[in-house]
């Protein structure tokens, strides 16, 4: 099974993310319905409900029971006049969303109860015994089998209700003990509509294991430890200035093997805290069949990957992070599911369309995976309950939704380049059912957990993605600035330093939609994967093997690479968004690339590890980049520019290669020129008074030349300069950035 390819378009992501306010010439209304598909045993209601209505649909209720969503979904137009041509689309999409909220309220008792499906489906220990419940409308017969009953298909049959939900109870033993022992292997077996007997892992399995010495197929394990981990700390509300450390537990060790949750807790969390990051974003947590897929081929959506340990080990990780003041985000993969049948959701009940669309619409040809039917009631219950499960059971404080572009468009972004024209977002290519599901997910998370954070990975730049659902937006808190890392890679690959455009850099870093927040980054896991290279490796390449020791000469290549590594990170963090992200190891210039064990590399773990030992080696130069990243994070912690509302780009001088701006009460000045240094360089300043150096990339502790004197006092002159009422004069060595604070 191939690893998921993250790029979904033939054109560059930089162009796709260019959110130009292009006027639309016409509107194509989509026809949306929340009725979903009709399967055997499903009611033909406005949503395939697993029970009779709980409320009466009186006329006042149908106007919208939740005052938070009493509008018509067109408020987003107030701040973007170019959306006016699509008013009908926004109104219709919001009506679709409100039908879902209404139907869930009427038939399920509200979104809180509806999204707690994990409390009813799957395996649960009760006073009478172990209750098992599963939705499989296409099956004719069902039985629960496992170690506990000798895999006897006749011992524990399931009964089915009119909605395709199967249920059984395995009674306690005569002495009152749970009849299924902790650690027992379990499966559900169905007789399909065609008369074939099939064996499946329960769709709501909470722990599945894999023994590669026997088979690559996962087995479901009944997880009922005598002592469940008890949380000692409450969930945290994520701060407004997010500094995110993106991490993959399995690679978080210098050793050539899969690291564990416990090792991450003991070794990596303290380092994240020391650096000054206030959030960790965990990848590849949901169980996935293929390690090299980076977690993007999910087989069991409710099971933390057993590669890293037991579920309670993950609980301890999250709890420990909270004790350090670090919020924890989960990388959520609801954009598609693994194609596996025996240990996945594919053909779960013997049909092609249980959780997924039938036929071609239900398949992602590029990723070789299945696509959810977001318009189906039970599929929506499964997915929303999946989100609630990770919050309630593990204490996650936010989600990063993967592959949102693939979800929102019928073409999934395959061989499609987004130009920024609004018809591309609101025309016939949009999958309204998927967009409305994302609205429901965001509505649920924010309504039930105030302050909860959701982040969208979208390369299309859809307008109103990060506007609230109540206004008619999709409801995300942040989007990823996916064009920014593309810009840096393109500059390093295709341009000489002296040809870099300050205007282009400033434009890409500030090109964000009004009133929509963004998480910015120089490089994430995408840029580290094999086929690409980290920024450090692009700049220093083979010399990282020979010249990264303090006992070797500081060559021009290493000197340039170290200087630009710091400057690129600082300008991106300072100007690029309302949150900042780094991928583990890249903060200290991790060498080489990331490649998981696979057939093509002899199943090697050599590149599937993070060499944190490089930072601890005082002989090596990686420590200088680590120190700078730490200084940058702690400066943000002090001044909180990521959540500041002031941002002025005051200077973009192409000849001098100088870029200057104000943000967070600080003055930022970057001299990207490879050779020219400037004395008494005038820079506009908004505040009168004295300025002192807050951070310099040229300090000795960061492997600079120490040319910036931190004790120098810079006094403003009351004369307009660069469009600001004052100016200060600073010393700007070549390839150096200086951040100055207003001392008053």
Steps between C-alpha positions, in 0.01 A plus 500: 500500500662827398549782744259787472614775265434833664506716189160496333547723202720534197561870567713625787347526843626854517271598215211303650532682829504845334178637647438778255157659526389417148148596401267221395296532186227251574356280770422131469274381779570154625226263600578359843318241703569338833299192411805298397469162335229248567629162606312186597351554843539877494199728543426741220495803727687828461806320626534128568417499867558216743191573704165678503477881534549627855338839449207649316592723208292800596515804280701711746766232527535469124616861493812383686512386863853627554511882512867481400397386153183696453635701206497420131873433454577810296671714763840411350409718202519812717880491506552372146287667235621258234290232670181689417464317170487177701242607759259230384770233543579606857132515590435156356810348663402642839145368459652157430704528819199611706297203370768273641493676839120493505475132402764399755311692767164356405608141455804458724451743787767744391854504367648425842317170525534423130879537509536257790456198277817349644309455827241280328677334208786254529583296810394621846515338842163522678361348819344218296798430276685631198261675263597520133323718246585555133340667198513270197182547293616283211552183707246214538654333806759599759691337788765612746792259510835486671724331750223522760266260313747290303409692184164323493272687257192356670589594857426874496273598211389860457145619446417780261256786528314666215781751445778251437648516851614165639530425872586227748601466864764252614374428854731498800624171635312321778735664750421845359829548312524660156481209255747656257849523642712813457728451200274247323483507121155575359332524160151541366389265226224581253308308241470742212201558279667266250524220757875532554643481852754774574703592808558861599657698782232691695475846345519664844804298616700687763817292480634296211836328474719369222745210509707527184658162573160348434314739273477871411127483581398669823304322771250666732585468870249536783652777709375490859798548734442454871622853564430763235722806493345785698567854381663728755463822302210663319486571130646835404352781295752570221658846518450765233869495405552141389856372471450147367753218506388246239615151594477133407544276803648209306796696362569690823819316588857494362478122494403315183167365626148608589498719809221480758249726670688459829831599342340806345357594838833460677740632237326730252239688704765656730692616191185655349443682828862616513478639147193701593235341280155501659335239276595159365325360194510121486497323165420138414313425823192332353593142415623462143594196299811631331765671714646679197166670434586741783169407662286597203360153426281457808349159568362541855385853576448450874824315571829674589776333305629198691841555338565756771343323798162462667217756508577587861853596395350764272280624784811541713672691219214748466467539876873564539491760222219678681708501819768689304248751366513348152174449310473190283352491149409187306552459128153388389459302177132517402579573137528132408555152643730209425395269218557190718208263538600248767618758754345821367157645429497416130213262412429476872157341468575335166372794296699764314317785671470447874709794620596624156351617175424223256701462181751750370383782727609294796861456386799730499700382205820683593508379860349154433254552784129523577296823530236545768136569423471820703130533420405180684366522853687201644827595332469847650428345841815288462723794404367752752517236772857432396587862573322494837676176591849647461398804706316318778715189526845649440466871576604650166466879484475547124497334160694553181278368220703336225410504131222758524546594133433142398181502705352827378526445123367223283827499306690470832756748370645237267658667195316820588664837545320765705540850360302676774187564289195463723312280255758230574383488861127539469418332170404150403835353603432557869389198705239665719439193714868492599512875568189477716655209691800722577258771615330248729834382638615855574162598642506200734858551618456869573153473652590219739858607571538880506849598391561174316722546192453359151752542218436432130757362259368656180698597192205652314459818708122471526354829630325489839680178596603660830187700568257371761217269404255751647612753238473246219865393498636147522599565860873428525713713732809488280618389158854395413697743281606228259643743248770628737723189513461468124630855464812432706581177318450670164727791596775267620475274195457751221637841608828650604496678835561836337191449281255441784210745489412664831159593362428139402604366841292761682200439274504123550535534876218755534267360232232384742126545474352780708360374832629147442789379713786289371770269635823572320813289462821473303483124478273231637518124460416545130829674430699238695370198309713309253479665159556836666757632744492708816600865470827425678582227250403719203749761618784289640453160336809274512696740721267404784695173508843664515479855633249510784764462769642797688841344437466550124522822303186706471465472123301748291234233441450427870516867595237590241278205592510572873432871447208453261353216707459747789381789285243295309351371823495840664335687213245221451410490868497880526300588191337186367193421708310491827666175605833329428593136441820301469550132430706319760872513439480772239536766767865398536564435132446124493712354219375294207137411447228278642435157352310218670596134471356360180580254226682765297761565771544151636263567791759731654436723801812707431304805384190435714647654814575838649861537611451708816845381606647750251382789717649351815843461339684820598751442220233543233342819366138385521487639853522855364180463298327337798601796719369748246167323462467499878580871518244574227225301674569661837497847344158424352387373839599838643362730228224281348525644152311203353181620667575871454281703264764753395702415192671751271742413222703821494783425257566270204826622346593281204847648448607479863310171552353643820155412632358676806167486682331565834305242693424429863660822619829402334697629204637225275781566251644239261805547279492213251791638297775236479789749525387856573491630857347837591578746777246748633228350282178697533187305582153644563357460849151555632595587857718781627770431754777252568543160331716211616600176326268215600644233267777479242582210271865610509569419866791267579269260682318448166826462301494861390790742495380705794486827309179622665550669838199433721586789730472758223211743551313606186310829537226595258497817292159669451503502122280299267684208343367194318151632568556505877514810723854428625817325398788328675846420365642149533807303402411221255773247425457280192262203543385618839166571661445725801186534711471816711265566788362837601639541850206715611 
